[in-house]
Amino acid sequence: MSPDEHQPGGSGGPGQPGGYSPYGGYRHRGHGRGYWPGLPGRRPNAIAIASLACGCLQVLLLALPLFAALALVFGLLALGQIRRRGDRGKGMAVAGTTLGVCGLVLTVAGILVTMASH
């Protein structure tokens, strides 16, 4: 019996995919260029990633309206692409859009409060 057979996901024999690597860590099947573990096929939509990144930046940089607007626009564009092409990343696009809308609402609210206090 090989040492792999006692481990969860063991390969059961030499040269078979799966199991634990002798160099440490778990061996994934399908290593290679363009491989996303556990999600074969489609990659996440790049515009959805940009939307989420801009949404996070506007939160971290205290609601800069430029990043909020970019998050909203990128999120809406990404949702359209995801719907048409079947890409992954809908959650990232929705989160970026939501952060963008919240950032813009807070920016407008801040402007109105500042104007009302003067």
ChimeraX attribute file (.defattr): number of C-alpha atoms within 10 A of each C-alpha:
attribute: neighborCount
match mode: 1-to-1
recipient: residues
	/A:1	7
	/A:2	11
	/A:3	13
	/A:4	18
	/A:5	14
	/A:6	12
	/A:7	12
	/A:8	10
	/A:9	14
	/A:10	19
	/A:11	20
	/A:12	17
	/A:13	13
	/A:14	8
	/A:15	7
	/A:16	10
	/A:17	16
	/A:18	17
	/A:19	22
	/A:20	19
	/A:21	14
	/A:22	10
	/A:23	7
	/A:24	7
	/A:25	9
	/A:26	13
	/A:27	17
	/A:28	13
	/A:29	13
	/A:30	14
	/A:31	10
	/A:32	7
	/A:33	6
	/A:34	11
	/A:35	14
	/A:36	14
	/A:37	10
	/A:38	9
	/A:39	10
	/A:40	10
	/A:41	10
	/A:42	13
	/A:43	13
	/A:44	16
	/A:45	20
	/A:46	15
	/A:47	23
	/A:48	30
	/A:49	22
	/A:50	19
	/A:51	32
	/A:52	27
	/A:53	20
	/A:54	26
	/A:55	32
	/A:56	20
	/A:57	17
	/A:58	23
	/A:59	17
	/A:60	10
	/A:61	10
	/A:62	11
	/A:63	21
	/A:64	17
	/A:65	18
	/A:66	13
	/A:67	23
	/A:68	30
	/A:69	21
	/A:70	21
	/A:71	35
	/A:72	27
	/A:73	18
	/A:74	25
	/A:75	31
	/A:76	19
	/A:77	16
	/A:78	28
	/A:79	24
	/A:80	14
	/A:81	17
	/A:82	19
	/A:83	11
	/A:84	9
	/A:85	10
	/A:86	14
	/A:87	18
	/A:88	21
	/A:89	21
	/A:90	21
	/A:91	14
	/A:92	24
	/A:93	32
	/A:94	20
	/A:95	22
	/A:96	31
	/A:97	29
	/A:98	19
	/A:99	28
	/A:100	31
	/A:101	18
	/A:102	17
	/A:103	25
	/A:104	22
	/A:105	15
	/A:106	15
	/A:107	17
	/A:108	13
	/A:109	12
	/A:110	12
	/A:111	11
	/A:112	11
	/A:113	11
	/A:114	10
	/A:115	9
	/A:116	8
	/A:117	6
	/A:118	5
